[in-house]
Amino acid sequence: VKSMYAALINNGITVSQDIWQIKVPTKIKNFLWYLKKGVILTKDNLVRRHWIGDTTCAFCHLPETIRHLFLDCFYAKFLWRAVHMLFGISPPLSLSDLFNRWSKRGNKNLNSLLLIAAAALSWTVWLTRNEVIFDKSRPKSFLQVLFRGTHWLRQWAQLQRCEDLRNELISMGRYLEMSALKFFNSNGWLSTRSIASS
């Protein structure tokens, strides 16, 4: 790993140590790395590799790009706005902003917490998208997608050496779940669509 890191530095590529230092499965670190570098195989990137197929988003039928899928599509917007409403953290303005400002707001533990949360939300969108495309499943509800994200928070909490970080991830997941359920019960389904589309 150190030799790979050195090779990347020598090639002039900026490497984010943050991604490799958080305690999540290696495949998630790789996913974040590809996301940050803009090489995730969204449909626009597949077209650049001479793929021929439907280039629209599986959720909303606009052109699928990395930015669209992870920030602008209504599923992503709903997740980022839920975090904004509950924790007061504005949605990232771009993928660069996600990695360079959004997930860097304080001490090492807070930054790790935010990056793990960003990983959980992004991974959830990616898995849900892939199920629709490859398994031909129906898109999940907003609540199902949110709960899938909190599932990853709980799973990855168990990997944390720092007890405070572990407890914060579990608490964050519970708070998201309880608040979402309360919101759904008091405002109904259509209000969540308006959150995602605003």
C-alpha positions as CSV (number, residue, x, y, z in Angstrom):
1,V,0.0,0.0,0.0
2,K,2.8,2.4,0.9
3,S,4.5,1.8,-2.5
4,M,1.2,2.3,-4.3
5,Y,0.8,5.6,-2.4
6,A,4.3,6.7,-3.2
7,A,3.7,5.9,-6.9
8,L,0.5,8.0,-6.9
9,I,2.4,10.9,-5.4
10,N,5.2,10.6,-7.9
11,N,2.6,10.7,-10.8
12,G,1.3,14.0,-9.5
13,I,-2.0,12.7,-8.2
14,T,-3.2,14.2,-5.0
15,V,-4.0,11.4,-2.6
16,S,-6.6,11.8,0.2
17,Q,-5.3,10.0,3.3
18,D,-8.7,10.5,4.9
19,I,-10.3,7.9,2.7
20,W,-7.7,5.3,3.5
21,Q,-7.7,6.0,7.2
22,I,-11.4,5.7,8.0
23,K,-12.6,2.4,9.4
24,V,-14.8,1.0,6.7
25,P,-14.5,-2.1,4.5
26,T,-11.8,-1.9,1.8
27,K,-14.3,-2.0,-1.0
28,I,-15.9,1.1,0.4
29,K,-12.6,2.9,0.5
30,N,-12.1,1.9,-3.1
31,F,-15.6,3.1,-4.0
32,L,-14.9,6.5,-2.3
33,W,-11.6,6.8,-4.2
34,Y,-13.2,6.1,-7.5
35,L,-16.0,8.6,-6.6
36,K,-13.5,11.3,-5.7
37,K,-11.5,10.7,-8.9
38,G,-14.7,10.8,-11.0
39,V,-14.2,7.3,-12.5
40,I,-17.1,5.4,-11.1
41,L,-18.8,3.6,-13.9
42,T,-21.9,5.7,-14.2
43,K,-23.4,5.8,-17.7
44,D,-21.6,8.9,-18.9
45,N,-18.3,7.2,-18.0
46,L,-19.4,4.0,-19.8
47,V,-20.1,6.0,-22.9
48,R,-16.6,7.3,-22.8
49,R,-15.5,3.7,-23.0
50,H,-17.6,3.2,-26.1
51,W,-20.5,1.6,-24.3
52,I,-23.8,1.8,-26.2
53,G,-27.0,1.8,-24.1
54,D,-29.6,3.8,-22.3
55,T,-27.8,6.8,-20.7
56,T,-30.6,8.0,-18.5
57,C,-30.8,7.8,-14.7
58,A,-32.6,4.7,-13.4
59,F,-34.6,6.9,-11.0
60,C,-35.6,10.0,-12.9
61,H,-34.6,9.5,-16.5
62,L,-32.3,12.5,-16.8
63,P,-28.8,11.9,-18.1
64,E,-26.8,9.9,-15.6
65,T,-23.5,11.5,-14.5
66,I,-21.6,11.1,-11.3
67,R,-22.8,14.5,-10.1
68,H,-26.4,13.8,-11.0
69,L,-26.5,10.4,-9.4
70,F,-24.8,11.3,-6.1
71,L,-25.9,14.9,-5.7
72,D,-28.7,16.0,-8.0
73,C,-31.1,13.1,-8.4
74,F,-34.1,13.2,-6.1
75,Y,-32.9,10.2,-4.1
76,A,-29.5,11.8,-3.4
77,K,-31.2,15.2,-2.7
78,F,-33.5,13.6,-0.2
79,L,-30.6,12.0,1.7
80,W,-28.5,15.1,1.7
81,R,-31.4,17.3,2.7
82,A,-32.4,14.9,5.5
83,V,-28.9,15.4,6.9
84,H,-29.2,19.1,6.5
85,M,-32.5,19.3,8.3
86,L,-31.5,17.1,11.1
87,F,-27.8,18.0,11.7
88,G,-27.6,21.5,10.1
89,I,-25.0,20.5,7.6
90,S,-25.7,22.0,4.2
91,P,-25.6,19.6,1.2
92,P,-22.3,19.4,-0.6
93,L,-22.1,21.7,-3.6
94,S,-20.1,19.3,-5.7
95,L,-18.1,16.1,-5.3
96,S,-15.0,18.1,-4.8
97,D,-16.8,20.1,-2.1
98,L,-17.9,16.8,-0.5
99,F,-14.3,15.6,0.0
100,N,-12.6,19.0,0.6
101,R,-15.1,20.9,2.7
102,W,-18.2,19.0,3.6
103,S,-16.4,16.2,5.4
104,K,-13.8,18.5,7.0
105,R,-15.5,20.5,9.7
106,G,-13.5,19.9,12.9
107,N,-11.3,17.4,14.7
108,K,-10.2,14.1,13.3
109,N,-13.1,12.1,14.9
110,L,-15.7,14.5,13.5
111,N,-14.1,14.4,10.0
112,S,-14.1,10.6,10.1
113,L,-17.7,10.6,11.2
114,L,-18.7,12.8,8.3
115,L,-16.7,10.9,5.7
116,I,-18.2,7.6,6.9
117,A,-21.7,9.2,6.7
118,A,-21.0,10.4,3.2
119,A,-19.8,6.9,2.3
120,A,-23.0,5.3,3.7
121,L,-25.2,7.7,1.8
122,S,-23.3,7.4,-1.5
123,W,-23.0,3.6,-1.2
124,T,-26.7,3.4,-0.6
125,V,-27.5,5.4,-3.8
126,W,-25.0,3.3,-5.8
127,L,-26.4,-0.1,-4.6
128,T,-30.0,1.0,-5.1
129,R,-29.2,2.2,-8.6
130,N,-27.4,-1.0,-9.5
131,E,-30.4,-3.1,-8.3
132,V,-32.7,-1.2,-10.6
133,I,-30.4,-1.6,-13.6
134,F,-29.0,-5.1,-13.1
135,D,-31.7,-6.8,-11.1
136,K,-34.6,-5.0,-12.8
137,S,-36.0,-4.3,-9.3
138,R,-38.4,-1.4,-8.7
139,P,-36.9,1.7,-7.2
140,K,-37.1,1.7,-3.4
141,S,-39.0,4.3,-1.4
142,F,-37.2,7.3,0.1
143,L,-37.6,5.7,3.5
144,Q,-36.2,2.4,2.4
145,V,-33.1,4.1,0.9
146,L,-32.6,6.2,4.1
147,F,-32.9,3.1,6.3
148,R,-30.4,1.3,4.0
149,G,-27.9,4.1,4.7
150,T,-28.4,3.9,8.4
151,H,-27.9,0.1,8.2
152,W,-24.4,0.8,6.8
153,L,-23.7,3.3,9.6
154,R,-24.5,0.6,12.2
155,Q,-22.4,-2.0,10.4
156,W,-19.4,0.3,10.1
157,A,-19.8,1.5,13.6
158,Q,-18.6,-1.9,14.7
159,L,-15.3,-1.4,12.9
160,Q,-14.4,1.7,14.9
161,R,-11.7,1.5,17.5
162,C,-12.7,4.8,19.1
163,E,-15.8,4.1,21.3
164,D,-17.0,7.7,20.9
165,L,-17.0,7.4,17.1
166,R,-18.7,4.1,17.3
167,N,-21.4,5.5,19.6
168,E,-21.8,8.6,17.4
169,L,-22.4,6.6,14.3
170,I,-25.0,4.4,16.0
171,S,-26.7,7.5,17.4
172,M,-26.6,9.3,14.1
173,G,-28.3,6.3,12.4
174,R,-31.0,6.1,15.1
175,Y,-31.7,9.8,15.0
176,L,-32.1,9.7,11.2
177,E,-34.4,6.7,11.4
178,M,-36.6,8.1,14.2
179,S,-36.8,11.6,12.7
180,A,-37.7,10.2,9.2
181,L,-40.4,8.0,10.7
182,K,-41.8,10.9,12.6
183,F,-41.7,13.1,9.5
184,F,-43.4,10.5,7.4
185,N,-46.1,9.9,10.0
186,S,-46.9,13.6,10.5
187,N,-46.4,14.9,6.9
188,G,-46.9,11.9,4.6
189,W,-45.2,10.7,1.5
190,L,-45.7,13.6,-0.8
191,S,-43.9,16.0,1.5
192,T,-40.7,14.0,1.2
193,R,-40.9,14.3,-2.6
194,S,-41.1,18.1,-2.2
195,I,-38.0,18.0,0.0
196,A,-36.1,16.0,-2.7
197,S,-37.2,18.2,-5.5
198,S,-36.6,21.6,-3.8
